[in-house]
C-alpha cells in the first residue's frame, strides 16, 4: 500500500511531532488529519520496523502505536524503545480496537503511558496527545537547562582552578622565604593580589549577567595592546619556573593594537598557557610570540610537549575531551579549557587554531585577533 504522509509543518510553528504507527494507512490518515489540523507535525509508519527506523532518524515528541501489526507488534516496539537509553523516556500511547482489560494492562506494563481504544473520540484523543506532548517538551526543557547549568559549573570551576593554584603556589613560596628576601616577597605578594583581582572580576561578571549560561555573552570590545598581552603571558613565569620550564615572550619591533574583549582574551591566553605548561616536559622551553599576520595580531604559544594525535586534533575543541597526552607534573585536567577558549574566540570574531610542530615535537596554539585602529601607548 502506498504511503501518503501528511505534509510536515515548520518545526518552529508545530505544537509537537507525533509518530503515528499503524499497518492500515487509512487509520494513519484519519489520525493524521485530526492532529495536523490542530498544528501537530505527523510522521507516518506502517509497521513496527519502520517505526523504529523513523525514530532512529528523528526523535518525535510522542508515539501513537497500534498493537496488532504483522511483523513487530506494538508491545515489542514499545519494549525496544524502553531498552534503549535514547528512547527510554519517549512517551507511547497505544491505540487499538482491543478494549479488554488484559490487553490494556499488558500495554501499560510494556511501557505505554496511556491507552486509547478504537473508534476514538476526537476530543479525547487530542486532550491525551496534548498532555503527553506538553509533558515531554517540559522534560526536555528541564533536562537541557540542567545540562547547561552543569556546563556552567564546570566552566566556573575550570576558570577558577588555575588562578587558585597560582595563589597557593605564591603563598606557599612566600611562607618559605627567609626574612632578608623582601624584594622577592613583594613580587609574590603583588602576584597574589593581581590574581585575586582577576578571580573577583570573573565572579562578578558571571553573577551579574549570566552570559556564560547561554553562551551569548556580550562583548566589551576595546583596544588591546601588546603591553596587555605581554602582561598576560608574563604572569605565567612563576608557574613555568616551578616546572623548570623556560618561558620566553617575544614582542614585535613595532607595537600592535588589536580589537577584542580584554577579559575574554585573558581567559583564552590563560587556558592556552596552562596547557602549554601542563604538558611540557621538565627542562623544556615555551616560546610565546606576538606578531602581525594577514592584518591580524597573532599570539603564538609554542611548546615542546608530546603534541597531538590525529584523533586528538579532530575533537580538540569539544567539551570534556580527554586527550591522549597526560600532564607531565601530575596536574589534573577537566577537558573543558580549549572548548571554552574556542567559543570565546568565536564570539569575538577571532580565530583559534592548534597544530603540531614538525614531527610532533610539541604544539603551536595561535590566537588571531582583528587589528584595531590607533596607536599602542
Beta strands, then each sheet from edge to edge (+ up, - down):
strand 1: 17-21
strand 2: 41-45
strand 3: 62-65
strand 4: 91-96
strand 5: 114-117
strand 6: 221-225
strand 7: 246-250
strand 8: 257-261
strand 9: 285-293
strand 10: 296-302
strand 11: 351-356
strand 12: 363-370
sheet 1: 2+ 1+ 3+ 4+ 5+
sheet 2: 6+ 8-
sheet 3: 7+ 9+ 10- 12+ 11-
end
